[in-house]
Amino acid sequence: EKIGSDQIVIMGRSLGGAVAVDLAADVQARALIVESSFTSAVDMGQEILPFLPVRLLARYSFDSARKIAKVRCPVLVAHSPQDEMIPYWMGQKLYELASEPKAFVEVSGGHNDRTYFESPQYLESMREALAGRLTGSGTKSVDKRR
């Protein structure tokens, strides 16, 4: 039995978020959920190793910032300001670049704490995304730092 695109939710976390955005840019799905992910591998490289010419050295770009605008399903982005691995502004930027309908949920805790599952706002937004009813509840203004 063939599964319809309206039954598929693409979800990725951290590096998996970049893979999820890449897939969702090419296929139709019910929703895309991106947790604690980055704008691009090059941006991450520049954050970690600002003294190296990362753009010249990077073999894979994982350019979610460029690809997320191509996604044609509801997008839920979740990120924590306390994330010590992937800067919070990157999650905000992905949200800013995504098309409507979309929602951004600020969660708490470090990159691998996973305490955000205790957030009622995140769980409700995830339920909405899984049900294909993401309406933007939980949307917050985006910091324009970058």
trRosetta pair geometry for C-beta under 8 A, 3 or more apart (Angstrom, degrees):
i j d omega theta_ij theta_ji phi_ij phi_ji
3 7 5.1 -109 -176 75 94 132
3 8 6.6 102 133 -57 117 97
4 7 5.1 96 65 2 75 102
4 8 7.7 -145 104 -10 45 91
5 8 5.6 -59 -151 29 45 114
5 27 6.9 -158 -123 161 117 91
5 28 4.0 37 175 99 156 98
5 29 5.7 -110 -175 -91 87 32
5 30 7.1 169 144 -42 62 64
6 30 5.3 80 -164 -83 42 93
6 132 6.7 14 -167 -94 84 154
7 30 6.5 94 -51 -38 3 128
8 27 7.9 -33 98 127 150 122
8 29 4.6 -90 98 -133 97 88
8 30 5.9 161 66 2 45 91
9 29 6.3 120 -111 168 25 116
9 30 5.2 -50 -75 65 73 108
9 31 4.9 -3 -128 60 92 90
9 32 7.6 179 -167 -82 65 25
9 33 6.6 27 168 -4 107 107
9 129 6.6 101 -141 139 127 94
9 130 5.7 -39 -65 -115 162 61
10 20 4.8 152 151 -158 101 92
10 23 5.6 -167 -143 92 146 119
10 24 4.8 -162 66 -68 152 102
10 27 7.9 127 -55 74 140 108
10 29 4.9 -57 -11 -129 102 177
10 31 7.4 -157 35 97 66 49
10 32 5.0 -15 71 -112 100 73
10 33 7.3 180 94 27 51 67
11 16 7.9 20 125 136 59 117
11 20 6.1 -63 138 -119 10 148
11 32 7.5 163 -82 -163 45 45
11 33 4.1 -3 -114 63 89 107
11 34 7.8 -161 -148 -69 52 35
11 35 7.6 26 -175 -5 91 104
12 15 7.9 -91 172 101 113 40
12 16 3.5 -154 -160 134 90 79
12 17 4.1 171 108 -84 99 32
12 18 7.0 -116 129 30 146 36
12 19 5.4 176 -122 63 153 83
12 20 2.9 -159 -2 -18 122 124
12 21 7.2 -100 49 -15 136 68
12 33 7.6 156 24 89 48 67
12 34 6.1 -4 66 -116 83 65
12 35 7.3 -159 103 32 42 78
12 37 6.7 53 109 -76 98 138
13 16 5.0 22 47 61 52 117
13 17 5.7 32 -122 -47 10 93
13 34 7.9 153 -90 -166 40 43
13 35 4.1 -18 -110 71 85 109
13 36 5.8 29 -164 52 81 99
13 37 7.0 -150 -160 -60 27 92
14 17 6.0 144 46 1 16 102
14 35 7.4 -23 -25 96 57 81
14 36 5.4 -11 -69 103 66 101
14 37 6.0 178 -118 -95 9 65
14 38 7.9 26 -163 -12 48 90
14 85 7.5 -1 -126 104 112 137
14 86 6.7 -173 -127 -25 72 142
14 111 7.1 73 -92 -174 116 108
15 18 5.8 -47 -165 28 46 112
15 19 6.9 43 141 -14 69 103
15 37 7.6 161 -60 -128 11 89
15 62 7.5 -58 -151 -144 75 163
16 19 5.3 -51 -149 39 43 114
16 20 6.1 48 150 -24 70 103
16 37 7.6 -109 72 -94 55 115
17 20 5.5 -51 -145 35 32 114
17 21 6.4 34 154 -19 65 102
17 34 4.3 86 -151 -154 108 86
17 35 6.2 -147 -78 52 120 48
17 36 6.9 -171 -30 75 145 51
17 37 2.6 -111 89 -77 150 141
17 38 7.4 132 78 19 121 54
17 64 7.0 9 127 -99 89 158
18 21 5.8 -49 -147 34 31 110
18 22 6.4 36 151 -21 62 106
18 37 5.9 174 -42 -167 67 121
18 38 6.6 -15 -62 57 114 83
18 40 7.8 106 -122 -122 124 35
18 41 7.2 61 -136 -50 166 87
18 62 3.9 19 175 -175 144 116
18 64 5.0 -111 -120 -51 71 116
19 22 5.6 -53 -151 35 32 116
19 23 6.4 30 153 -16 65 106
19 62 7.7 -44 -57 -131 56 109
20 23 5.8 -55 -148 38 31 109
20 24 6.1 25 157 -15 67 111
20 32 6.2 141 151 -156 107 96
20 33 7.5 -60 166 69 156 53
20 34 6.1 -175 84 -93 130 82
20 37 7.8 -119 44 -75 111 160
21 24 5.8 -59 -140 43 29 108
21 25 6.3 37 156 -28 64 104
21 32 7.0 84 -98 -175 55 141
21 34 6.3 31 -59 -93 99 133
21 37 7.4 167 -22 132 122 158
21 64 4.2 74 70 -131 163 96
21 67 5.3 117 143 94 103 117
21 68 5.2 -48 -152 -81 122 82
21 71 6.8 -81 -150 -57 70 129
21 94 7.5 -102 -91 -147 144 122
22 25 6.0 -55 -154 26 26 113
22 26 7.2 4 154 -4 58 111
22 62 7.2 -78 -52 -137 125 66
22 64 7.4 -82 -47 -92 73 73
22 67 5.9 5 -97 144 51 169
23 26 6.2 -77 -160 43 33 101
23 27 6.1 -26 168 27 75 110
24 27 6.8 -76 -121 59 29 74
24 29 5.8 -71 -121 21 87 130
24 32 4.3 23 -111 -90 164 132
24 71 4.6 19 130 -119 110 109
24 73 6.5 -103 -162 37 111 113
24 75 7.9 120 143 -97 156 97
25 67 4.2 -74 -64 -179 156 101
25 68 7.2 -92 -75 -85 107 24
25 70 4.0 57 -149 84 94 119
25 71 5.6 -66 -84 -66 59 70
26 70 7.9 30 -55 125 45 130
28 72 6.5 -43 -113 77 79 111
28 73 6.7 123 -163 -55 60 113
29 32 6.4 99 77 -60 132 76
29 73 4.9 -87 73 -12 73 166
30 73 6.3 101 117 -162 14 137
30 74 7.7 -25 147 38 55 100
30 129 7.9 116 121 167 94 63
30 130 7.7 45 113 -157 133 29
30 132 4.5 -83 -169 -85 104 102
31 73 5.5 -151 -98 144 28 117
31 74 4.7 -29 -116 73 89 95
31 75 7.3 168 -167 -84 73 28
31 76 6.7 24 173 -2 119 102
31 129 4.1 157 163 -175 159 84
31 130 6.9 -98 42 -71 143 26
31 132 6.2 -151 -37 -98 106 54
31 134 6.0 116 -119 -14 125 131
32 71 5.6 -50 -1 -163 154 144
32 73 5.8 123 -14 79 90 108
32 74 7.3 -174 29 94 70 49
32 75 4.8 -14 68 -111 105 74
32 76 7.1 -177 93 29 55 66
32 129 7.9 -94 60 -162 28 124
33 75 8.0 165 -84 -160 31 50
33 76 4.7 -10 -113 66 73 108
33 78 7.5 5 -173 3 88 107
33 126 6.6 46 -120 -123 143 83
33 129 5.5 107 -72 135 104 159
34 37 4.9 -72 179 19 102 134
34 64 7.7 126 -141 -166 149 143
34 75 7.0 -1 6 -170 110 96
34 76 7.1 171 27 89 65 56
34 77 5.0 -14 69 -110 102 72
34 78 7.4 173 90 26 53 65
34 91 7.7 177 117 -133 105 84
34 94 6.2 -99 104 141 151 150
35 77 7.9 167 -83 -160 33 46
35 78 4.8 -12 -114 66 75 103
35 79 7.4 161 -163 -75 47 56
35 116 7.7 175 -147 72 120 151
36 78 7.1 -30 -32 99 67 78
36 79 5.6 133 -91 -117 50 70
36 80 6.8 -7 -93 15 103 88
36 83 5.7 171 -136 -115 104 143
36 85 7.8 53 172 69 116 107
36 86 5.6 125 174 54 77 133
36 91 6.7 -40 -108 -76 30 128
36 111 5.9 134 -173 -140 143 74
37 64 6.4 73 136 -22 123 176
37 77 7.9 -100 40 -141 101 93
37 79 7.8 -101 29 -85 53 107
37 86 6.6 -91 -170 170 10 164
37 90 7.2 -122 107 127 50 114
37 91 6.8 111 52 -94 59 80
37 94 6.6 49 82 -44 102 165
38 41 7.2 102 96 -77 135 37
38 43 6.1 -177 171 79 108 111
38 44 4.8 -4 -161 -59 164 113
38 62 7.5 59 79 116 105 119
38 64 6.8 133 93 29 54 130
38 86 5.0 -123 -68 -144 90 118
38 87 7.9 71 -116 40 87 75
38 90 4.7 -32 -136 170 54 153
39 43 4.6 21 69 31 105 162
39 44 8.0 172 48 -39 70 78
39 63 7.8 -5 148 -154 65 53
39 64 5.8 -139 -158 67 30 95
39 65 4.0 26 -170 -50 94 115
39 90 4.6 -127 -22 -146 89 92
39 93 5.2 -11 -86 90 124 134
39 94 6.3 -153 -94 -59 69 86
40 43 4.5 101 56 3 83 100
40 44 7.1 -147 95 -2 47 84
40 61 5.7 -29 -165 171 111 79
40 62 5.9 151 -153 90 55 69
40 63 4.5 6 -112 -112 114 58
40 64 6.2 -161 -74 26 57 71
40 65 5.6 -63 -37 11 99 106
40 66 7.5 46 -79 -1 121 95
41 44 5.6 -53 -151 38 36 113
41 45 6.2 40 150 -22 66 105
41 58 5.8 142 107 -151 110 130
41 60 5.8 58 24 100 165 80
41 61 5.7 -172 40 -171 105 24
41 62 4.2 89 -30 40 104 107
41 63 7.7 -72 17 -59 79 54
42 45 5.6 -52 -147 35 32 114
42 46 6.4 30 154 -17 64 105
42 54 5.4 143 -152 124 69 111
42 55 5.4 49 -150 -93 129 66
42 58 5.1 -87 -87 -27 83 164
42 61 5.9 -14 -23 -140 107 77
42 63 7.5 8 15 -88 109 87
43 46 5.8 -57 -150 38 30 110
43 47 6.5 34 151 -22 64 104
43 65 7.4 84 -23 -17 144 135
43 90 6.7 146 121 -108 139 117
44 47 5.6 -53 -151 32 34 113
44 48 6.3 20 157 -9 68 110
44 86 7.0 -41 -109 -117 110 83
44 90 7.9 30 -73 -98 82 159
45 48 6.0 -63 -144 44 29 102
45 49 5.8 -35 179 44 70 101
45 52 7.2 -80 162 80 103 115
45 54 3.5 152 116 -146 126 141
45 57 7.6 -165 177 74 154 107
45 58 6.1 -147 -4 -78 160 111
46 49 7.1 -73 -114 69 21 61
46 50 5.8 55 -178 -106 63 62
46 54 5.0 -129 -61 29 71 145
46 55 7.9 20 -62 -39 114 82
47 50 7.2 4 -136 -63 11 89
47 87 6.2 -148 -128 -19 151 122
49 52 4.4 0 139 20 117 117
49 54 6.3 133 78 -69 104 112
52 57 6.5 -31 155 11 115 147
53 56 4.3 9 130 27 114 117
53 57 6.1 122 91 -16 73 99
54 57 5.7 -72 -139 48 33 102
54 58 5.6 43 165 -42 74 104
55 58 6.3 -37 -133 14 22 113
58 61 6.1 88 130 -88 132 59
63 66 4.3 10 139 25 117 114
63 67 6.0 120 98 -15 76 98
64 67 5.7 -69 -136 49 34 102
64 68 5.5 43 169 -41 74 105
64 94 5.9 -14 130 -110 119 114
65 68 6.6 -37 -131 15 19 110
65 93 6.2 -21 -111 135 109 117
65 94 6.7 -105 -92 -91 63 66
65 97 5.8 119 -157 -2 64 170
66 69 7.3 -65 176 21 33 106
67 70 5.5 -56 -167 29 56 115
67 71 7.4 70 141 -38 74 89
68 71 5.5 -30 -163 1 50 119
68 75 7.0 76 -169 -127 104 160
68 94 5.6 143 -55 -157 169 79
68 97 5.1 92 78 104 118 108
68 98 5.0 -67 154 -84 115 75
69 97 5.5 -79 -59 166 90 92
69 98 7.1 -149 -86 -111 46 28
69 99 6.4 93 -150 -39 54 93
71 75 5.9 83 107 -69 143 121
71 98 6.5 -28 58 -139 124 89
71 99 6.7 -168 76 28 77 101
72 99 7.2 -2 -106 61 45 143
74 101 4.6 -19 -113 80 94 100
74 102 6.7 176 -162 -83 63 44
74 103 7.8 18 178 1 103 92
74 129 6.1 -155 108 -124 119 76
74 132 7.1 148 20 -150 131 49
74 134 3.6 142 173 55 146 128
75 95 7.6 179 117 -121 117 57
75 98 4.2 -111 68 -167 155 147
75 99 7.4 107 3 55 125 59
75 101 7.7 172 27 100 64 55
75 102 4.4 -9 65 -116 92 95
75 103 7.6 -176 96 29 56 57
75 134 7.6 -176 42 122 25 160
76 102 7.3 177 -77 -159 34 60
76 103 5.1 -7 -115 63 75 97
76 104 8.0 164 -161 -87 51 29
76 105 7.0 6 -173 1 96 109
76 125 5.4 144 -138 151 129 109
76 126 6.7 158 136 -91 166 53
76 128 7.8 135 -77 78 132 97
76 129 4.5 -71 -18 -71 136 144
76 134 6.0 -132 -58 -121 98 142
77 91 5.6 158 164 -174 113 85
77 94 5.3 162 -118 97 146 109
77 95 4.3 -132 50 -74 146 92
77 98 6.9 -174 -30 -10 123 147
77 102 7.2 14 0 -177 99 106
77 103 7.4 -174 31 92 65 50
77 104 5.0 -17 71 -111 98 74
77 105 7.5 174 90 25 49 66
78 91 7.2 -56 106 -162 22 137
78 104 7.5 156 -86 -164 39 51
78 105 4.6 -17 -106 68 87 98
78 106 7.8 174 -152 -89 64 11
78 107 5.2 40 179 -16 105 120
78 116 6.3 126 163 163 132 154
78 122 5.7 62 -120 -130 139 113
78 125 7.6 151 -72 88 109 138
79 83 6.3 -63 -174 -14 83 144
79 86 7.6 -101 -140 102 112 109
79 88 5.5 142 137 -139 120 65
79 90 7.4 178 -127 76 156 73
79 91 2.7 -179 -36 27 155 177
79 92 7.0 -105 57 -38 144 63
79 104 7.7 -31 23 -164 94 95
79 106 6.9 -35 74 -119 65 55
79 107 6.9 174 87 32 14 90
80 83 4.6 127 71 -40 89 88
80 88 6.8 -96 101 -99 34 101
80 106 7.1 101 -111 -174 42 65
80 107 4.8 -62 -74 85 89 78
80 108 5.5 113 -135 -130 113 16
80 109 5.5 -87 -127 57 164 55
80 110 7.3 -130 95 -90 147 8
80 111 7.7 -155 53 -80 120 42
80 113 7.9 4 3 44 174 120
80 116 6.6 -131 -63 -67 114 123
81 88 4.6 14 -111 -88 52 156
81 106 6.8 13 -23 -160 95 111
81 108 7.6 -21 40 -113 83 63
82 108 6.1 47 15 -164 127 63
82 109 5.8 -165 76 103 130 6
82 110 5.7 -78 129 -74 102 49
83 86 5.3 -37 146 61 134 71
83 87 7.2 168 89 -118 108 10
83 88 5.9 146 38 -67 107 73
83 91 7.8 106 16 -17 154 130
83 110 6.5 111 -117 -159 39 41
83 111 4.8 80 -150 -75 81 77
84 110 5.4 -16 5 -141 104 98
84 111 5.9 -101 46 -14 69 105
85 110 7.9 81 -6 178 92 84
85 111 4.0 16 18 -62 116 161
85 112 7.9 63 -10 -26 137 86
86 90 5.8 -87 168 55 94 140
86 91 7.4 93 124 -40 112 95
86 111 6.4 111 15 -111 85 119
87 90 5.1 104 75 -9 82 100
88 91 5.9 -54 -163 34 46 108
88 92 6.4 43 145 -17 73 107
89 92 5.3 -55 -148 41 39 116
89 93 6.0 44 152 -26 70 104
89 143 6.4 -88 -112 86 84 115
89 145 5.1 -80 -118 63 136 123
89 146 5.1 99 158 1 134 122
90 93 5.6 -49 -145 33 32 113
90 94 6.6 35 153 -20 63 101
91 94 5.8 -50 -150 32 33 112
91 95 6.6 35 151 -17 64 104
91 104 7.4 126 145 -147 96 107
92 95 5.7 -55 -154 36 33 114
92 96 6.3 36 150 -23 66 106
92 104 7.0 55 -117 -150 58 150
92 142 4.8 140 -177 -150 99 90
92 143 5.4 -12 178 42 168 85
92 145 8.0 73 78 28 144 99
93 96 5.5 -51 -146 34 34 115
93 97 6.3 23 158 -12 66 109
93 142 7.6 122 -78 -172 34 129
93 146 6.0 -42 -75 77 130 115
94 97 6.1 -64 -147 42 28 104
94 98 6.4 38 154 -35 64 104
95 98 5.8 -51 -149 19 30 115
95 102 6.3 152 -156 151 73 129
95 104 4.0 21 -129 -80 155 120
95 142 6.0 -173 89 -93 112 122
96 142 4.6 140 -74 169 105 173
98 102 4.5 127 106 -104 123 150
99 102 6.9 149 91 -37 32 119
100 136 7.1 -12 -142 -74 96 122
101 134 5.2 157 119 106 122 90
101 135 6.1 -64 -156 -128 142 24
101 136 5.5 -113 -158 -47 91 89
102 134 7.3 16 -112 142 19 128
102 136 6.5 42 68 -101 42 81
102 139 7.0 92 101 -103 70 113
103 125 5.1 -152 114 -146 147 123
103 128 7.5 62 -1 82 156 136
103 129 7.7 -125 39 -62 122 105
103 134 5.7 -129 -5 -168 116 106
103 135 7.8 48 -61 68 119 41
103 136 5.4 176 -80 -132 84 31
103 137 6.5 -8 -114 65 135 41
103 138 4.5 53 -176 76 122 102
103 139 5.0 -104 -128 -66 62 75
104 138 6.9 -162 71 129 37 85
104 139 5.7 70 28 -135 79 53
104 140 5.4 -96 83 37 108 82
104 142 7.1 116 -5 -81 169 90
105 116 7.9 118 120 -172 115 122
105 119 7.0 140 165 122 124 144
105 121 5.6 170 -141 124 114 102
105 122 4.7 141 143 -95 151 74
105 125 5.1 -157 -51 27 136 159
105 138 4.8 -20 -83 170 91 126
105 140 7.9 111 -104 -2 28 110
106 140 6.3 -18 -18 24 109 155
107 115 7.7 159 167 86 106 72
107 116 3.2 8 -167 -119 142 123
107 119 5.3 -125 -122 -15 86 155
107 122 5.4 33 -87 -67 109 144
108 115 6.4 -47 88 91 81 116
108 116 6.6 156 43 -87 49 78
108 119 7.3 141 17 -70 85 120
109 113 3.4 -124 171 77 122 145
109 114 7.2 -86 115 31 152 19
109 115 4.0 144 -58 38 152 111
109 116 6.1 -132 34 -42 121 78
110 113 4.5 110 50 -28 75 109
113 116 7.7 102 91 -16 96 77
114 117 6.1 7 164 -4 81 109
115 118 5.4 -31 176 17 71 117
115 119 8.0 87 128 -30 69 89
116 119 5.1 -27 -166 3 62 121
116 122 5.3 48 165 1 96 175
117 122 7.2 -106 -106 96 28 129
117 123 6.9 73 -164 -74 55 100
119 122 3.8 65 85 11 116 109
119 123 6.5 170 88 -11 61 83
120 123 5.7 -57 -144 40 32 110
120 124 6.1 32 158 -19 67 108
121 124 6.0 -56 -147 37 27 109
121 125 6.4 25 155 -16 62 109
121 138 5.3 140 177 -115 100 108
122 125 5.7 -57 -146 40 31 109
122 126 6.1 32 154 -20 66 107
122 138 7.6 122 -85 -146 39 146
123 126 5.6 -53 -145 37 30 112
123 127 6.4 35 152 -21 64 102
124 127 5.6 -49 -149 33 33 113
124 128 6.5 35 151 -19 64 103
124 137 7.2 -60 124 106 117 124
124 138 7.1 168 85 -55 101 128
125 128 5.6 -51 -149 35 34 114
125 129 6.4 35 151 -19 65 104
125 134 7.2 50 -166 -124 74 94
125 137 6.8 -153 -93 88 84 82
125 138 4.4 -47 -76 18 127 165
126 129 5.6 -52 -147 36 34 112
126 130 6.2 33 154 -18 66 106
127 130 5.8 -56 -145 39 29 110
127 131 6.1 18 158 -10 65 112
128 131 5.9 -65 -145 45 26 104
128 133 4.8 -98 -157 83 76 85
128 134 4.8 112 129 -89 105 55
128 135 6.6 -93 -170 7 139 78
128 137 6.9 151 -49 47 167 108
129 132 7.6 36 -180 -72 30 26
129 133 8.0 -102 -59 53 18 55
129 134 4.8 34 -88 -65 64 119
136 139 4.5 -17 -178 -26 80 133
